[in-house]
Amino acid sequence: MTLPLDGILVADLTQNVAGPFCAQILGDMGAEVVKVERPGRGDDARAWAPPFWGDESATFMAMNRNKKSLVLDLKGDAGLEVLKRLVAKADVFVQSLRAGVVEEMGLDFAGARHLNPRLVYCSITAFGSRGPLRDLPGYDPLMQAYGGLMSVNGHPGGEPARVGTSIVDMGTGMWAVIGILGALRRRDATGQAVDVTTALFETALMWVSYHAMGYFGSGEVPQAQGSGTAMIAPYQAFPTADGWAMIAAGSDSLFARLVTVLGVPELADDERFRDNPSRVRNREALVAALSARTRERKTTEVLERLRQAGVPSAPILTIDAVVAEPQTAETGILVTAPHSRLADYRSIGLPIQWDGRRPGVRRVPPRLGEHSEDVLTALGYTRDEVRALRAKGAVT
């Protein structure tokens, strides 16, 4: 399968989640990604465990397939010179260094463009390049807090709750990829370098965009809604005899089907529930009336009846159930590859297909420095020069 970014070389000077996820997506799409890591410990995410898979951090394994690992000591001139040679040859340079460090290295946009006038340069930042917080570090839970996500997550009156995945980090990685793809198109048209910047804080704000729009329109501060949403009812988890069922009856016709299935068709004619705005205003009474009926049956029976009636609904699956779900298998999104140190590598693949085919795993997540020599020789260093760099400690 010829992938869309086949032939594109990416220099990846990022760690943790946002930058590595960006680079992994580029790698999944066919780019040759060289992950530059520190001597000794490499990417911090290598130590973000347990859980482990073998002796590898599961977090690192999830964000770093289809890459090569090059270990450089960037505190010395020799290691920095290797990085500059890589940047000079690359199509894309992704970096997430804290404010000031990349300038000291001479690899800010101006310095990198001097080395490579056709470079797509992507900075993944915490708060962006302007504003009073621009120099602060950023991590996903801090951004979920600062960007308002925690205020609308969880249950009313409960303690603040973080979304249970690194949604800001991973979302920022996705925005970075979108920016890079647009920049590559522009670079190819103009022959000129392009500077792309994205920020964790801005991603958090984008995730609450419709909450912000509701506030702009009404002046009311959005609140946490548990499993539901503020603007649609019924649209949440309902209790059953043995658990919960998620029900999303987002239109009047779906509501009529729902109440018929539950044996309370008269609710469709109840003035309190005649349309969605009315149902939202009378949510408490509506949920109580529907819950009284859903509690009478087990989850599987509730879902079977709702699906037969065409009412959108779903079980609330745990991760083990999700990966065992037949639909998961049929999509082909679980990608596998042989692994030299573990049972076969298995992960969630790219949720995109080209001509009906999904990219696979060309390279499992690398050991620290696994490809240093390969990368150096590809950059034109001789074997003797590689040995000399190793002797200096510039490369491991």
Long-range contacts (C-beta under 8 A, 24 or more apart in sequence): 1-354, 1-357, 1-359, 1-360, 2-30, 3-28, 3-29, 3-30, 3-354, 3-359, 4-29, 4-30, 4-354, 5-29, 5-30, 5-31, 6-30, 6-31, 7-32, 8-32, 8-91, 8-92, 8-184, 9-34, 9-89, 9-90, 9-91, 9-92, 10-34, 10-90, 10-91, 10-92, 10-93, 10-94, 11-36, 11-83, 11-86, 11-87, 11-90, 11-92, 11-93, 11-94, 12-36, 12-67, 12-94, 13-83, 13-93, 13-94, 13-95, 13-96, 13-97, 14-94, 14-95, 14-96, 14-124, 15-42, 15-43, 15-44, 15-45, 15-96, 16-43, 16-44, 16-45, 16-96, 16-139, 16-169, 17-45, 17-59, 17-63, 17-140, 17-166, 17-169, 17-170, 17-173, 18-96, 18-124, 18-168, 18-169, 18-170, 18-172, 18-173, 18-176, 18-200, 19-94, 19-95, 19-96, 19-124, 19-173, 19-176, 20-45, 20-63, 20-64, 20-173, 21-63, 21-169, 21-170, 21-173, 21-174, 22-94, 22-122, 22-124, 22-172, 22-173, 22-174, 22-176, 22-177, 22-180, 23-64, 23-67, 23-94, 24-63, 24-64, 24-65, 24-66, 24-67, 24-173, 25-173, 25-174, 25-177, 25-350, 26-92, 26-94, 26-177, 26-180, 27-65, 27-66, 27-67, 27-362, 27-363, 28-65, 28-66, 28-349, 28-350, 28-359, 29-350, 29-359, 30-359, 31-91, 31-92, 32-68, 33-66, 33-67, 33-68, 34-67, 34-68, 34-70, 34-86, 34-90, 34-371, 34-375, 35-64, 35-67, 35-68, 35-69, 35-70, 35-366, 36-70, 36-71, 36-72, 36-74, 36-83, 36-86, 37-69, 37-70, 37-71, 37-72, 37-368, 37-369, 38-71, 38-72, 38-73, 38-74, 39-71, 39-72, 39-73, 39-393, 39-396, 41-368, 42-69, 42-71, 42-368, 42-369, 46-368, 53-342, 54-341, 54-342, 55-341, 56-341, 56-342, 56-365, 60-365, 61-345, 61-347, 61-365, 62-347, 62-348, 63-365, 64-365, 64-366, 65-337, 65-345, 65-347, 65-361, 65-363, 65-364, 65-365, 66-361, 66-362, 66-363, 67-363, 67-365, 67-366, 68-363, 68-366, 68-370, 68-371, 68-374, 68-375, 69-366, 69-367, 69-368, 69-369, 69-370, 69-371, 69-372, 70-369, 70-371, 70-372, 70-375, 70-376, 70-395, 71-368, 71-369, 71-372, 71-395, 71-396, 72-394, 72-395, 73-393, 73-394, 73-395, 73-396, 74-105, 76-392, 76-393, 76-394, 78-389, 78-392, 78-394, 78-395, 79-389, 79-394, 79-395, 80-105, 80-106, 82-376, 82-379, 82-381, 82-389, 82-394, 82-395, 83-107, 84-115, 85-379, 85-380, 86-375, 86-379, 87-112, 87-115, 87-116, 87-119, 88-115, 88-116, 89-116, 89-379, 90-116, 90-119, 91-118, 91-119, 91-120, 91-184, 91-187, 92-119, 92-120, 92-121, 92-122, 92-180, 92-184, 93-119, 93-120, 93-121, 93-122, 94-122, 94-124, 94-176, 94-180, 95-121, 95-122, 95-123, 95-124, 96-123, 96-124, 96-125, 98-135, 98-137, 99-125, 99-134, 99-135, 100-135, 109-193, 109-195, 112-193, 113-193, 116-193, 117-191, 117-192, 117-193, 118-187, 118-191, 118-192, 118-193, 119-187, 119-193, 119-194, 120-180, 120-183, 120-184, 120-187, 120-193, 120-194, 120-196, 121-193, 121-194, 121-195, 121-196, 122-176, 122-179, 122-180, 122-183, 122-196, 122-197, 122-198, 123-195, 123-196, 123-197, 123-198, 124-172, 124-173, 124-176, 124-198, 124-199, 124-200, 125-197, 125-198, 125-199, 125-200, 126-199, 126-200, 126-201, 127-199, 127-200, 127-201, 128-197, 128-199, 128-201, 128-202, 129-197, 133-201, 138-199, 138-200, 138-201, 140-166, 140-167, 140-168, 140-169, 140-200, 143-168, 143-200, 143-201, 143-203, 143-204, 144-168, 144-204, 146-201, 146-204, 147-201, 147-203, 147-204, 147-205, 147-207, 147-208, 148-204, 148-205, 148-208, 148-211, 148-212, 149-204, 149-207, 149-208, 151-222, 151-223, 151-224, 152-208, 152-211, 152-222, 152-223, 152-224, 152-225, 153-224, 154-224, 154-226, 155-224, 155-226, 156-223, 156-224, 156-225, 156-226, 158-224, 161-224, 167-207, 168-200, 168-203, 168-204, 168-207, 169-200, 171-203, 171-206, 171-207, 172-198, 172-199, 172-200, 172-202, 172-203, 175-202, 175-203, 175-206, 228-283, 230-280, 231-280, 232-276, 232-280, 233-276, 233-279, 233-280, 233-283, 233-286, 233-287, 234-258, 234-279, 234-286, 234-287, 234-290, 236-287, 237-316, 238-287, 238-290, 238-291, 238-294, 238-302, 239-291, 239-294, 239-295, 240-294, 240-295, 240-297, 240-298, 240-299, 240-302, 241-295, 241-296, 241-297, 241-298, 241-299, 242-298, 242-299, 243-298, 243-299, 243-315, 243-316, 244-299, 244-316, 245-294, 245-299, 245-302, 245-303, 245-306, 245-313, 245-314, 245-315, 245-316, 246-313, 246-314, 246-315, 246-316, 247-290, 247-294, 247-306, 247-311, 247-312, 247-313, 248-312, 248-313, 249-311, 249-312, 250-276, 250-312, 251-276, 252-276, 254-310, 254-311, 254-312, 255-279, 257-309, 257-310, 257-311, 258-290, 258-306, 258-309, 258-311, 259-290, 260-309, 261-305, 261-306, 261-309, 261-311, 262-290, 262-293, 262-294, 263-293, 264-289, 264-290, 264-293, 332-358, 333-358, 335-359, 335-360, 335-361, 336-361, 337-361, 337-364, 338-364, 339-364, 369-396, 372-396
